[in-house]
Amino acid sequence: MGKASRLKIERAQSAPRETHEPASPVDWPHGNVDVALTGDDQGECIVVTVHGERHYLHSTTARELSNMLLGRLDEWNIVARASGFPGV
């Protein structure tokens, strides 16, 4: 079994991790989130970093994540505006 296969198995066996917003923003927004293209040596083409945790994604996964986030933000805006707060 190759190194890549072992790493995939180890990742699958580990429990999902949680992160929360930091108490104070650090270098907003880049201290909380960042998105970049990966190099040619990666199997995925997008890297999303949230609170220091890197997530390597295929372009189709990244697009679907974007779609899902925008949909939830639209829902949040309805709730926020109904409560008298501005949307995002």
SULZISUL-V135710 format. One record per residue. RES is the residue in three letters. PHI is phi in degrees with one decimal (NA if undefined). NEAR is the number of other ideal C-beta (glycine too) atoms within 12 Angstrom. Layout:
# SULZISUL-V135710
RES;PHI;NEAR, RES;PHI;NEAR
This chain:
# SULZISUL-V135710
MET;NA;9, GLY;-78.2;8, LYS;-59.2;9, ALA;-62.2;12, SER;-65.0;11, ARG;-63.0;12, LEU;-64.1;15, LYS;-62.8;14, ILE;-64.5;13, GLU;-61.6;13, ARG;-64.5;15, ALA;-67.0;11, GLN;-84.5;10, SER;-80.4;10, ALA;-71.5;8, PRO;-60.7;10, ARG;-99.3;12, GLU;-115.0;9, THR;-131.7;15, HIS;-130.8;10, GLU;-59.9;15, PRO;-67.7;16, ALA;-59.1;7, SER;-131.2;9, PRO;-61.9;13, VAL;-120.6;14, ASP;52.7;12, TRP;-58.3;12, PRO;-90.0;15, HIS;-68.7;15, GLY;-75.1;16, ASN;-99.4;22, VAL;-140.1;25, ASP;-156.5;20, VAL;-133.2;23, ALA;-146.1;19, LEU;-81.9;16, THR;-86.2;21, GLY;-82.2;12, ASP;-64.6;8, ASP;-82.6;8, GLN;-102.7;17, GLY;-77.7;16, GLU;-103.1;21, CYS;-113.5;21, ILE;-128.1;26, VAL;-120.3;24, VAL;-111.0;27, THR;-111.1;21, VAL;-126.1;24, HIS;50.2;21, GLY;84.1;17, GLU;-94.8;17, ARG;-88.3;19, HIS;-126.7;25, TYR;-93.4;24, LEU;-128.5;25, HIS;-73.4;18, SER;-58.9;20, THR;-67.5;13, THR;-67.8;18, ALA;-61.6;23, ARG;-63.2;15, GLU;-67.7;15, LEU;-59.8;21, SER;-59.2;18, ASN;-59.2;14, MET;-65.1;14, LEU;-61.9;19, LEU;-61.8;15, GLY;-62.0;14, ARG;-68.6;15, LEU;-66.3;16, ASP;-61.1;16, GLU;-62.7;16, TRP;-61.2;18, ASN;-61.1;17, ILE;-61.7;15, VAL;-64.8;15, ALA;-62.4;15, ARG;-66.8;14, ALA;-65.3;12, SER;-95.0;11, GLY;88.1;8, PHE;-103.1;12, PRO;-71.8;10, GLY;-80.7;15, VAL;-115.5;15
